[in-house]
Amino acid sequence: MMAAVSVLQTGGRAVLFEKNEKLGKKLFITGKGRCNLTNDCDMETLFQNVMTNSKFLYSAFYGFDNRAAMDWFEKAGCPLKTERGGRVFPVSDHAYDVTAALEKQLRRGKADIRLHMEVKRLLAEDEKIKGVELADGSIEYGDAVILATGGLSYPLTGSDGDGYRMAAEEGHTIKETSPSLVPLTVQEEWCRLLQGLSLKNVKVSLFMQGKKPLYEGFGEMLFTHFGVSGPLILSASSYYGQKRKGEKATLRLDLKPALAPEQVDKRLLRDFEENKNKQFKNSLGKLFPSKLVPVMVLLSGIDGEKKVHEITKEERTRLVQLIKNLKMTVTGTRGYTEAVVTRGGIHVKEVNPSTMESKIIEGLYFAGEVLDVDALTGGFNLQIAWSTGWQAGVSAAEGNSFCKKE
Ligand SMILES: Cc1cc2nc3c(=O)[nH]c(=O)nc-3n(C[C@H](O)[C@H](O)[C@H](O)COP(=O)(O)OP(=O)(O)OC[C@H]3O[C@@H](n4cnc5c(N)ncnc54)[C@H](O)[C@@H]3O)c2cc1C
């Protein structure tokens, strides 16, 4: 959509083929239906949040950055607001308004929008694009084609990997794909007991080998029937995916990150003093959510029936260690159906970073998640889509006679 808008604003004509019954099906579910469409950060932060091939995006980001995207949406009739961590949303809190703004500009520019139209194949001859073949067998000719078919995540929204196949058929290399920003599966059975429990203000660290964490973050996480999810875990999964080669990793959970171990110990002493004649299992209600209490009792190795005043210093020290360092073994990730983004895709070495044009097929351009680029949460993945889409659109319109208005 943004690529087509950019073609129109550069003075070209655009035909948009969308296989769904409506435009922007994935956009509707982004940001939990609110669409975190970009991040109001500086350039350095923008690049820092790109996990794969950030250098490739240099020209695209400078050509149409987050501020340009915000400006564009505001002018297109979608007022924006910025929330915690620079996350930008429509003031209305409706993702629909983002799609509506794009669609309005497309219609105003007289884009030829063809819904229910699945592109089956790219048509190229002598390393030059000729057009596309549609699923009904018909052929649409053109000198420029922008492939913006998304990745493999949430395939029900339309992104089912078609673009990779079509690009590969024309000689492009596809970097191995994997789900990213995705829940993690965990080995420990006690995790299942916590299914549905959401923890706020915790610290999560991810370790593979070595003592240095690959990822550390403060915030919110969630236990599920298979392991863990929530904002901190999705971010951790992006780092896990970078290093993993079928390896296990360790997640360490600090339940009281604002308190040093000695402070946790003092807090425990206070709680224990108040509950000294109670059983241990009934003494932790103030410290943890009720669902977590039996699990902490189990993992502490302290008899739950034991009277609090009988708990030894060693046992209390063990409990402090558990609170500050609750370990889980990560066995893998969930699949594409639960992944916010796909890692891997069209090899960026075969794409001109200044134009998004294929280095193999003249007149073929790429935009968005179909490329081997991905970022962390916070609006950065959509910013990649806006920036690369904009750049592909400008280049396609400027570089090809087909797109120029007669
Ligand atoms: C649940 C969820 C929440 C998210 N939240 C955010 C967020 O808040 N902020 C953020 O920055 N990112 C978010 N993302 C990521 C972001 O949505 C994607 O990175 C972004 O949509 C990629 O844009 P795209 O245009 O490349 O692909 P898509 O948005 O997937 O669009 C590709 C389009 O191409 C169509 N298509 C595919 N194949 C064909 C074909 N053969 N013929 C015709 N049409 C075809 C599809 O139907 C689809 O409409 C979220 C993702 C998910 C799954």
The ligand as a MOL file (V3000), in Angstrom:
LIG
                    3D

  0  0  0     0  0            999 V3000
M  V30 BEGIN CTAB
M  V30 COUNTS 53 58 0 0 0
M  V30 BEGIN ATOM
M  V30 1 C -0.1210 -10.0450 15.4520 0
M  V30 2 C 0.8530 -9.0760 14.8610 0
M  V30 3 C 1.0190 -7.8310 15.4320 0
M  V30 4 C 1.9370 -6.9290 14.9040 0
M  V30 5 N 2.0470 -5.7050 15.4730 0
M  V30 6 C 2.9380 -4.8240 14.9540 0
M  V30 7 C 3.0200 -3.5150 15.4820 0
M  V30 8 O 2.2210 -3.1050 16.3320 0
M  V30 9 N 3.9910 -2.6910 14.9970 0
M  V30 10 C 4.8530 -3.0870 14.0000 0
M  V30 11 O 5.7140 -2.3110 13.6050 0
M  V30 12 N 4.7530 -4.3080 13.4430 0
M  V30 13 C 3.8040 -5.1740 13.8830 0
M  V30 14 N 3.7010 -6.4030 13.3070 0
M  V30 15 C 4.5500 -6.7220 12.1390 0
M  V30 16 C 4.0210 -6.0420 10.8870 0
M  V30 17 O 2.6190 -6.2000 10.8280 0
M  V30 18 C 4.6440 -6.6070 9.6130 0
M  V30 19 O 6.0310 -6.5810 9.7260 0
M  V30 20 C 4.1860 -5.8010 8.4010 0
M  V30 21 O 2.7810 -5.8870 8.2510 0
M  V30 22 C 4.8650 -6.2710 7.1180 0
M  V30 23 O 4.3070 -5.5680 6.0590 0
M  V30 24 P 4.3190 -6.1470 4.5800 0
M  V30 25 O 3.5610 -5.1710 3.7490 0
M  V30 26 O 5.6910 -6.4920 4.1890 0
M  V30 27 O 3.5110 -7.5220 4.6600 0
M  V30 28 P 1.9840 -7.8160 5.0510 0
M  V30 29 O 1.4780 -6.7920 5.9810 0
M  V30 30 O 1.9640 -9.2440 5.4660 0
M  V30 31 O 1.2060 -7.6390 3.6680 0
M  V30 32 C 1.4190 -8.4940 2.5760 0
M  V30 33 C 0.1730 -8.4970 1.7190 0
M  V30 34 O 0.4280 -9.1850 0.4970 0
M  V30 35 C -0.6800 -10.0040 0.1830 0
M  V30 36 N -0.2170 -11.1140 -0.6560 0
M  V30 37 C 0.6490 -12.0990 -0.3060 0
M  V30 38 N 0.8470 -12.9220 -1.3390 0
M  V30 39 C 0.1020 -12.4610 -2.3640 0
M  V30 40 C -0.1150 -12.8860 -3.7160 0
M  V30 41 N 0.4900 -13.9590 -4.2080 0
M  V30 42 N -0.9700 -12.1700 -4.5050 0
M  V30 43 C -1.6090 -11.0650 -4.0190 0
M  V30 44 N -1.4540 -10.6200 -2.7450 0
M  V30 45 C -0.5960 -11.3060 -1.9310 0
M  V30 46 C -1.1990 -10.4690 1.5280 0
M  V30 47 O -2.5450 -10.8850 1.4300 0
M  V30 48 C -1.0060 -9.2250 2.3830 0
M  V30 49 O -2.1300 -8.4090 2.3850 0
M  V30 50 C 2.7460 -7.3080 13.7880 0
M  V30 51 C 2.5570 -8.5590 13.1950 0
M  V30 52 C 1.6170 -9.4320 13.7100 0
M  V30 53 C 1.4320 -10.7670 13.0490 0
M  V30 END ATOM
M  V30 BEGIN BOND
M  V30 1 1 1 2
M  V30 2 1 2 3
M  V30 3 2 2 52
M  V30 4 2 3 4
M  V30 5 1 4 5
M  V30 6 1 4 50
M  V30 7 2 5 6
M  V30 8 1 6 7
M  V30 9 1 6 13
M  V30 10 2 7 8
M  V30 11 1 7 9
M  V30 12 1 9 10
M  V30 13 2 10 11
M  V30 14 1 10 12
M  V30 15 2 12 13
M  V30 16 1 13 14
M  V30 17 1 14 15
M  V30 18 1 14 50
M  V30 19 1 15 16
M  V30 20 1 16 17
M  V30 21 1 16 18
M  V30 22 1 18 19
M  V30 23 1 18 20
M  V30 24 1 20 21
M  V30 25 1 20 22
M  V30 26 1 22 23
M  V30 27 1 23 24
M  V30 28 2 24 25
M  V30 29 1 24 26
M  V30 30 1 24 27
M  V30 31 1 27 28
M  V30 32 2 28 29
M  V30 33 1 28 30
M  V30 34 1 28 31
M  V30 35 1 31 32
M  V30 36 1 32 33
M  V30 37 1 33 34
M  V30 38 1 33 48
M  V30 39 1 34 35
M  V30 40 1 35 36
M  V30 41 1 35 46
M  V30 42 1 36 37
M  V30 43 1 36 45
M  V30 44 2 37 38
M  V30 45 1 38 39
M  V30 46 1 39 40
M  V30 47 2 39 45
M  V30 48 1 40 41
M  V30 49 2 40 42
M  V30 50 1 42 43
M  V30 51 2 43 44
M  V30 52 1 44 45
M  V30 53 1 46 47
M  V30 54 1 46 48
M  V30 55 1 48 49
M  V30 56 2 50 51
M  V30 57 1 51 52
M  V30 58 1 52 53
M  V30 END BOND
M  V30 END CTAB
M  END
